[in-house]
Amino acid sequence: MTKDTLQATRFIYVGPSLSRGRLKKYTVFIGGLPTHLGNEFNQCSVLKKLFVPVAELTAAEKQIKESGSPLNIYYKEAA
């Protein structure tokens, strides 16, 4: 992925909302992961795996509901 492509890519967070409004489910970010969540990423590394390209939202939602799938496991760990 080129730098220009990455900057234009939109990622959506499909994990559980974090307390105090730090990160809400279905928030869209352009150009990569949000840098202001460094502490949260350090405390729960699976959060990074719950950001998917917007075009993959439907597939990600199905995987989250599928018991034992990687996204299901990451979601439960982040909750």
C-alpha positions as CSV (number, residue, x, y, z in Angstrom):
1,M,0.0,0.0,0.0
2,T,1.5,3.3,-1.0
3,K,1.7,6.3,1.4
4,D,-1.0,8.1,-0.7
5,T,-3.3,5.1,-0.6
6,L,-2.9,4.7,3.1
7,Q,-3.6,8.3,3.7
8,A,-6.9,8.0,1.8
9,T,-7.9,4.7,3.3
10,R,-10.8,4.9,5.8
11,F,-10.8,2.5,8.8
12,I,-13.7,1.8,11.0
13,Y,-13.5,0.7,14.6
14,V,-15.7,-2.4,15.1
15,G,-14.8,-3.1,18.8
16,P,-16.7,-2.2,21.9
17,S,-16.9,1.4,22.9
18,L,-14.4,2.4,25.5
19,S,-15.4,4.2,28.7
20,R,-15.3,8.0,29.0
21,G,-15.8,8.4,25.2
22,R,-12.2,7.5,24.4
23,L,-13.2,5.4,21.4
24,K,-16.7,4.7,20.1
25,K,-17.8,1.7,18.0
26,Y,-18.2,2.5,14.3
27,T,-15.9,5.6,14.5
28,V,-14.2,6.1,11.1
29,F,-10.6,7.2,10.9
30,I,-8.8,8.4,7.7
31,G,-5.2,7.5,7.0
32,G,-4.5,4.9,9.7
33,L,-5.0,4.2,13.3
34,P,-5.7,7.1,15.7
35,T,-2.4,8.3,17.3
36,H,-4.1,9.7,20.4
37,L,-5.0,6.2,21.6
38,G,-1.4,5.1,22.3
39,N,-2.0,4.3,26.0
40,E,-5.1,2.2,25.1
41,F,-3.2,0.3,22.5
42,N,-0.4,-0.4,25.0
43,Q,-3.0,-1.7,27.6
44,C,-5.0,-3.8,25.1
45,S,-3.0,-4.6,21.9
46,V,-6.0,-6.3,20.3
47,L,-7.7,-2.9,19.9
48,K,-5.6,-2.4,16.8
49,K,-7.0,-5.5,15.2
50,L,-10.5,-4.2,15.5
51,F,-9.9,-1.4,12.9
52,V,-11.0,-2.6,9.5
53,P,-11.3,-0.9,6.1
54,V,-14.8,0.5,5.8
55,A,-15.4,-1.6,2.7
56,E,-14.9,-4.7,4.9
57,L,-17.4,-3.7,7.6
58,T,-20.1,-6.2,6.7
59,A,-17.7,-9.1,6.7
60,A,-16.1,-7.9,10.0
61,E,-19.5,-7.8,11.6
62,K,-20.3,-11.4,10.6
63,Q,-16.9,-12.5,11.9
64,I,-17.5,-10.8,15.3
65,K,-20.7,-12.7,15.7
66,E,-19.1,-16.0,14.7
67,S,-17.9,-17.8,17.9
68,G,-14.2,-18.6,17.8
69,S,-13.3,-16.4,14.8
70,P,-10.3,-14.1,15.3
71,L,-12.4,-10.9,15.4
72,N,-14.8,-12.5,17.9
73,I,-11.9,-13.4,20.2
74,Y,-10.4,-9.8,19.8
75,Y,-13.8,-8.2,20.5
76,K,-14.3,-10.3,23.7
77,E,-10.8,-9.5,24.9
78,A,-11.3,-5.8,24.3
79,A,-14.7,-5.7,26.1
